[in-house]
């Protein structure tokens, strides 16, 4: 099974000089959950993705890979 990288969360965190731990604390999530999002093992739901975009001050579209 080929795993597709759907989100760009890891890249955006680096660009914004933020850590997985910081994001987990802001969202009240387990750091292991955020790590799974960053490695594309699982995906955050849309509401959480919106919260992440707000925290990182980016458009939600910047958090996902474009299909075009």
C-alpha distances in whole Angstrom, upper triangle without the diagonal:
4,6,10,13,15,18,20,22,22,24,26,27,28,30,32,32,31,29,26,29,32,29,29,32,33,31,32,28,27,26,23,22,22,21,17,18,19,16,14,12,14,17,21,22,24,28,26,25,29,30,28,29,33,33,32,34,31,31,28,26,26,24,21,19,21,20,23
4,6,10,12,15,17,19,19,20,23,24,25,27,29,30,29,27,24,28,30,27,27,31,31,29,31,27,26,25,22,21,21,19,16,16,17,14,12,11,14,15,19,21,23,26,25,23,27,28,26,27,31,31,29,31,29,28,25,23,23,21,18,16,18,17,20
4,7,9,12,14,16,16,17,20,21,22,24,26,26,25,23,21,24,26,24,23,27,28,26,27,24,23,21,19,17,17,16,13,13,13,10,8,8,10,12,16,18,20,23,21,20,23,25,22,23,27,27,25,28,25,25,22,20,20,17,15,14,16,16,19
4,6,9,11,14,14,15,17,19,20,21,23,25,24,22,20,24,25,22,23,27,27,25,26,23,23,22,20,18,17,16,13,12,12,10,8,9,10,11,15,16,18,21,20,18,21,23,20,21,25,25,23,25,22,21,19,17,17,14,12,10,12,12,15
4,6,8,10,11,12,14,15,16,18,20,21,20,19,17,21,22,19,20,24,24,22,24,21,21,19,18,16,15,14,12,10,9,8,6,9,10,10,13,15,16,19,18,15,18,20,17,18,21,22,20,22,19,18,16,14,14,11,9,8,11,12,15
4,7,9,11,12,13,15,17,18,19,21,20,19,17,21,21,18,19,23,22,20,23,20,21,19,18,16,14,14,12,9,10,10,7,10,9,8,10,12,13,16,15,12,15,17,15,15,19,19,18,20,17,16,13,11,11,9,6,6,9,10,13
4,6,8,9,10,12,14,14,16,17,16,16,14,18,18,15,16,20,19,17,20,18,18,17,16,14,12,12,11,8,8,9,7,10,10,7,9,11,12,14,13,10,13,14,12,12,16,16,14,16,13,13,10,10,9,6,4,6,9,11,15
4,6,5,6,9,10,11,12,14,14,14,13,17,17,14,16,19,18,17,20,18,19,17,17,15,12,12,12,9,8,9,9,12,12,11,12,14,14,16,14,11,14,15,12,11,15,15,12,14,12,12,10,10,7,5,5,6,10,13,15
4,5,5,6,9,10,10,12,11,10,9,13,13,10,12,15,15,14,17,15,16,14,14,12,9,10,10,7,6,9,9,12,12,10,10,13,13,15,12,9,12,12,9,9,13,12,10,13,11,12,10,11,9,6,8,10,13,16,19
4,6,5,6,9,10,10,9,9,8,12,12,11,13,16,16,16,18,16,16,13,14,13,10,9,10,8,5,7,9,12,13,12,13,16,17,18,15,13,16,15,12,13,16,14,12,15,13,15,14,14,11,9,11,12,15,18,21
4,5,5,6,9,10,10,11,11,15,15,13,16,19,18,18,21,19,20,17,17,17,13,13,14,12,8,10,12,15,16,15,15,18,18,20,17,14,17,17,13,13,16,15,12,14,12,14,14,13,10,9,10,11,14,17,19
4,5,5,6,8,9,10,11,14,13,11,15,17,16,16,19,18,19,17,18,17,13,14,15,12,10,13,14,17,17,15,15,17,17,18,15,12,14,14,10,10,12,11,8,10,9,11,11,11,8,7,10,11,14,18,19
4,5,5,6,5,6,8,11,10,9,12,14,13,14,17,16,17,14,15,15,11,12,14,12,9,12,14,17,17,15,15,18,18,18,15,13,15,14,10,11,13,10,8,11,11,13,13,14,11,10,13,15,18,21,23
4,5,5,6,7,10,12,12,12,15,17,16,18,20,19,19,16,17,18,14,13,16,14,11,13,16,18,19,18,18,21,21,22,19,17,18,17,14,14,16,14,11,13,13,16,16,17,13,12,15,16,19,22,24
4,6,8,10,13,15,14,14,17,19,17,19,22,21,22,19,21,20,16,17,19,16,13,16,18,21,21,20,19,22,21,22,19,17,18,17,14,13,15,13,10,11,11,14,15,15,11,12,14,15,18,21,22
4,5,9,11,14,11,11,15,16,14,16,19,19,20,18,20,20,16,16,19,17,14,17,19,22,22,20,19,21,21,21,18,16,16,15,12,11,12,10,7,9,10,13,14,16,12,12,16,17,20,23,24
4,7,10,12,10,11,14,15,15,17,19,19,20,17,19,19,16,16,19,17,14,17,19,22,22,21,20,23,23,23,20,18,19,17,14,14,15,12,10,12,13,17,18,19,15,15,18,20,22,26,27
4,7,8,6,7,11,11,11,13,16,15,16,13,16,16,12,13,16,15,12,16,18,20,20,19,18,20,21,20,17,16,17,15,12,13,14,10,9,12,13,16,17,18,15,14,17,20,22,26,28
4,5,5,6,9,10,11,13,14,13,13,10,12,13,10,10,13,13,10,13,16,18,18,17,16,20,21,20,17,16,18,16,12,14,16,12,11,15,16,19,18,20,17,15,18,20,23,26,29
4,5,5,6,9,10,11,12,10,10,7,9,9,6,6,10,9,8,11,13,15,15,14,13,17,18,18,14,14,16,14,11,14,15,13,12,16,16,19,18,19,17,14,17,19,23,25,28
4,5,5,6,9,10,10,9,9,6,9,10,8,9,12,12,11,14,16,17,17,17,16,19,20,19,16,16,18,15,13,16,17,13,14,17,19,21,20,22,20,18,20,23,26,29,32
4,5,5,6,9,10,10,11,9,12,13,10,11,15,14,13,16,18,19,19,18,16,19,20,18,15,15,16,14,11,14,14,10,11,14,16,19,19,21,19,17,20,23,26,29,31
4,5,5,6,8,8,10,8,11,10,7,10,13,11,11,14,16,17,16,15,12,15,16,15,11,12,13,10,8,11,11,8,9,13,14,16,15,18,16,14,17,20,23,26,28
4,6,5,6,5,6,5,9,8,6,9,11,11,11,14,16,16,15,14,12,15,16,15,11,13,14,12,10,14,14,11,12,16,17,19,18,20,19,16,19,22,25,27,30
4,5,5,6,8,8,12,11,10,13,15,15,15,18,19,20,19,18,15,17,19,17,13,15,16,13,12,15,15,11,13,16,18,21,20,23,21,19,22,25,28,31,33
4,6,8,11,11,14,13,11,14,16,15,15,19,20,21,19,17,14,16,17,14,11,13,13,9,9,12,11,8,11,13,16,18,17,20,19,17,20,23,26,29,31
4,5,9,10,13,11,9,13,15,13,14,18,18,19,16,15,11,13,14,11,8,11,11,8,8,12,11,9,12,14,16,17,16,19,19,16,18,22,25,27,30
4,7,9,12,11,10,14,15,15,16,19,19,19,17,16,13,15,16,14,11,14,15,11,12,15,15,13,15,18,20,21,19,23,22,19,22,25,28,30,33
4,6,8,7,7,10,12,11,13,16,16,16,14,13,11,13,15,14,10,13,15,12,12,15,16,14,16,19,20,21,19,22,21,18,20,23,26,28,31
4,5,5,7,9,10,11,13,15,16,15,14,14,13,15,18,17,13,15,18,15,14,18,19,17,18,22,22,24,22,24,23,20,21,24,27,29,33
4,5,5,6,9,10,10,12,14,14,13,14,13,16,19,18,14,16,18,16,14,18,19,16,17,20,21,23,21,23,22,18,20,23,26,28,31
4,5,5,6,9,10,11,12,11,11,13,13,16,19,19,15,16,20,18,16,19,21,19,19,23,23,24,22,24,22,19,20,22,26,28,31
4,5,5,6,9,10,11,9,8,9,9,12,15,15,12,13,16,15,13,17,19,17,18,21,21,22,19,21,20,16,17,20,23,25,28
4,5,5,6,9,10,10,9,9,9,12,14,15,11,11,14,13,11,14,16,14,14,18,18,19,16,18,17,14,15,18,21,23,26
4,5,5,6,8,9,9,10,11,15,17,18,14,14,18,16,14,17,19,17,16,20,20,21,19,20,18,15,16,18,21,23,27
4,5,5,6,5,6,8,9,13,16,17,14,14,17,17,15,17,20,18,18,21,21,21,19,19,18,15,15,17,20,22,25
4,5,5,6,5,5,6,10,13,14,11,10,14,14,11,14,17,16,15,18,17,18,15,16,15,11,11,13,17,19,22
4,5,8,9,9,10,13,15,17,13,12,15,15,12,14,17,16,14,17,16,17,15,16,14,11,11,13,17,19,22
4,6,8,9,12,15,17,19,16,15,19,19,16,17,21,19,18,21,20,20,18,18,16,13,13,14,17,19,22
4,5,6,9,13,15,17,15,13,17,18,15,17,20,19,18,21,19,19,16,16,15,12,11,12,15,16,20
4,7,10,13,16,18,16,15,19,19,17,19,23,22,21,24,22,22,19,19,19,15,14,15,18,19,23
4,7,10,13,15,13,12,16,17,15,17,20,20,20,22,21,21,17,18,18,14,13,15,18,19,22
4,6,9,11,10,9,13,14,12,14,17,17,17,19,18,17,14,14,15,11,10,12,15,16,20
4,7,8,6,6,10,10,9,12,14,14,15,17,16,16,12,14,14,11,11,14,17,18,21
4,6,5,6,9,10,11,12,14,15,16,18,17,16,12,14,15,12,12,15,17,18,22
4,5,5,6,9,10,10,12,14,15,16,15,13,9,11,13,11,11,14,16,17,20
4,5,5,6,9,10,11,13,14,15,15,13,10,13,15,13,14,17,19,20,23
4,5,5,6,9,10,10,12,14,14,13,10,13,14,11,13,17,19,21,24
4,5,5,6,9,10,11,12,11,10,7,10,10,8,9,13,15,17,20
4,5,5,6,9,10,10,10,9,6,10,11,9,11,15,16,19,21
4,5,5,6,9,10,10,11,9,13,13,11,14,18,19,22,24
4,5,5,6,8,8,10,8,11,11,9,12,15,18,20,23
4,6,5,6,5,6,5,9,8,7,10,14,16,19,21
4,5,5,6,8,8,12,11,11,14,18,19,22,24
4,6,8,10,11,14,13,12,15,19,21,24,26
4,6,9,10,12,10,10,14,17,19,22,24
4,7,9,12,10,11,14,17,19,22,23
4,6,8,6,8,11,14,15,18,19
4,5,5,7,10,12,13,16,17
4,5,5,7,11,11,14,16
4,5,6,8,8,11,12
4,6,7,9,12,13
4,7,9,13,15
4,6,9,12
4,6,9
4,5
4
